[in-house]
Amino acid sequence: MVGVYSLRQWLAAVVLAGLWGWASIGLIAPIGYMLTDRLEQGLRTLMLSALVGLPIAFFDSLLTVGPALRKMMERPIGYLRAAIWGAVTSAAIATLSIIWGRYKGWWISLVDDIRFRPRGGGDNIRSIDGTLTPYGWQVLAQDTLFFIAWCVIGAMFIRLVIGPGRAKKS
């Protein structure tokens, strides 16, 4: 028992979070192939994405979302609470990712004997030698906000599937 939810409901929420994350990434290329009349390549990519991506998504969900779900599921969850927890959890994950990415960029900028190519082209250069340009910061902010919004939608979907929980007996 996890608070007002059963262990089975917690596990279902973790699995749904993994599926939501995998579908967000793992279905993009196969659908793109299928929409451009490359059905066979799309199906092969989908199978590979499922074989490799699903176990990673479930493991990642268990490690990153599982503890937050365990804490959150101590009390009944409404949609607003699910949205808030989805936003907080995804913002924490995004913050750690940004810190790691900027650390790597800083490290790259210290290398004197090797120069890296700019990422992007024309007016759309995102970084130069590991340092983000103003456009790179804008893209990072947009991607982060999209990620948080997508996770909030996912949290509300999971709440829809697992239900409100039951009140604790006094």
Residue pairs with C-beta under 8 A, 6 or more apart in sequence:
1 7
2 9
2 10
2 69
2 70
2 73
2 74
3 73
3 74
3 75
3 165
3 168
4 73
4 74
4 75
4 76
4 165
4 166
4 167
4 168
5 13
5 73
5 162
5 165
9 73
9 162
9 163
9 165
10 66
10 69
10 70
10 73
12 161
12 162
13 69
13 73
13 158
13 161
13 162
14 58
14 61
14 62
14 65
14 66
14 69
15 58
15 61
16 154
16 157
16 158
16 161
16 162
17 61
17 65
17 69
17 154
17 158
18 54
18 57
18 58
18 59
18 60
18 61
18 62
18 65
19 54
19 57
20 154
20 157
20 158
21 57
21 60
21 61
21 154
22 49
22 50
22 53
22 54
22 56
22 57
24 150
24 154
25 53
26 46
26 49
26 50
26 53
26 54
26 57
27 46
27 49
29 42
29 45
29 49
30 42
30 43
30 45
30 46
30 49
31 42
32 42
33 39
33 41
33 42
33 45
34 42
34 43
64 89
64 93
65 89
68 85
68 88
68 89
72 81
72 82
72 85
73 165
75 81
75 165
76 164
76 165
76 166
76 167
77 85
77 159
77 162
77 164
77 165
78 159
78 164
79 156
79 159
82 155
82 156
82 158
82 159
83 152
83 155
83 156
85 155
86 151
86 152
86 153
86 154
86 155
86 156
87 148
87 151
87 152
87 155
89 151
89 155
90 147
90 148
90 150
90 151
90 152
91 148
94 144
94 147
94 148
98 140
98 144
102 132
104 130
105 127
105 130
105 131
105 132
106 130
106 131
107 130
108 116
108 129
108 130
109 129
109 130
109 131
115 129
116 129
116 130
118 125
118 126
118 127
118 128
119 125
119 126
119 127
119 136
120 126
120 127
120 135
120 136
123 135
124 135
125 133
125 135
125 136
126 132
126 133
126 135
126 136
126 139
127 133
127 136
132 140
